[in-house]
Amino acid sequence: MSAQQAELVEEMFVQLAGGASASEGKLTLHKISPTTLYFSDRPERVVGHMTTDAFVEDWAMGPDSFAEDPPNAVLSFIEPGARAPSDAVVVLRDPQMAQPDLGYSIEVLEGELPASAGPCTLFIDPIGRPLSPASIAGVRRRERRRERRRF
């Protein structure tokens, strides 16, 4: 793979939490995992994890950041007493760590979020633009990629 092709690898992110609550444009992930998983699709499969604190710190880094282009995400959750998970599609903005919780400002695009839910997983879309060689966030992602295990 050429250096230019490596620049086009888009990483998707996954956050796990012990529960969630939502109200008035806010989503809080309770007992958030200390690590955020990331992966990419073909042709180059990249997988790994970073601290959730680092994920939040990198949110606004560079011109191709999530702050500039907020990601869509799917929250898959289990409501108390439910036998199967439900999900909702949201736009994420302004992450705020308050250990052991992580909060986001959200806009619901599809589905409904319950006032409270049990264990949940947040699947976050990649940054919408290719990585720029000059971007700070792109440099950080490229540095992390060098340390990742490739399949």
N, C-alpha and C positions, 0 to 999 in steps of 0.2 A: 504494500500500500504506500502510495506517495505521501509526502508531507501535506500536500494540498488536499488529498482525499481524507487524511486524518483530521483536518480542520472541520470536515463536514459531519463528523460523528456527533449525533445528538443523544444526550443522556436523558433518560426518564428517571424519576425519583419515586421512592416509596417510603412512607412513614407509617409506623405501627404505633398504636396507642391502646391503653387499657379501657378507654371510653371516650365519649365525645358529648358535647352539648352545643346547642345552637340557639341563638335568639337575636333579633334585631340586627341582622347583617354581620353577625360575629359567629365564628366557629372556634371552639376550644377543644383541643385534643388533650385529654387527661392522661397522666402517666405516660407521656410520650417516650418512645425509645430513645436512648442517648445517641443512636446512630440512624442516619438516613441512608437507605440503600439506593444505588443507582445502577442502571444497565442501559445498554444500547442494543439496537437490532442489527441485522446483517447490513453490510457485508462484514463488518468487524464487530464482534461481540465483546463488549467491555462490561465488566461487572465489578462491583466493589461497594465500599461504604465510607462515609465520612461522618464526623460528629454532627449531630443536629444543630449544635451551636454554630459550627462552621457553615452549615447550609444557610442558616438565618443571617450570619455575618456577610455571606457572599451575595445575598439577595439583590443588593443595589450596586454591585461592583460592575463597572464597565458599561459601555454604551449598549450592549446587548443583554442587559440584565432583566431579571423578572420585574424589577421596579419599573422599567421602561415598557415592558411587554408582559403584563401579568399572565401567568399560566392558567390554563383550565386544569381541573383535577376532578377525579371521581372519588368520592368518599363511599366506601363499602362498609356497612355497619350492621350490627344486630341490635334490634330494639329489645328492651326487656320483655321476656316471655315469647319472643318470636323464635321460630324453628329454622328460618332461612334468612340470609342476609338481604338487605335492601341497598340501594345506592342512589346517589344524587350527584349531578354534575354541577360544579361551582367554578367561579373565577376567584383566585386567591390574591390577596393584597396584604401588605403591611404585617408581616409575621412579627410576633412579640413573644419572646421566651419569658416564662415565669415558672421556673422549675417547680414541680415536675410537669408543667403544662406548657402547651404551645398554642397561641391564639392567632387567628387570621381574620381580617376583614374579608367578607365574601359577598358575592352576588350569585344567587342560585339560578342556573340556566335550565336545569331539568330535574324533575323529581322533587321530593320534599325531605327536609332534614327534621328529625324529631328533636324535641326539647332536650332529650337525653338518650344516649345509646350505650351499649356495652362495647366490647372489643371492636376495634375498627382499623381499617387500612386506608390511607390516602395515597392514591396513584396520581402523580403530578406529571403533566406533559413537559416535554423539553422546551427550552428557550426557543422562541419562534424563528430566530434568525441563525444562519451559520455562524460559527465562531470566527471572530475577527482576530487576525494575527496580532493586532495592536491592543486588543482589549485586555484589561487586567483580569477580568473574570475568565476570559478565554485562556490566558496564560496559566491561571490557577488550575483550570480544568485540564489543560494539556499536561501540567506537572503531575496531577493526580493520575491521569491516564498512564503515564510512564510507570507508575508504581502498581498498576492494576494487573490482575491476572487476565490473560486473553485466551479465548477458546478458539 
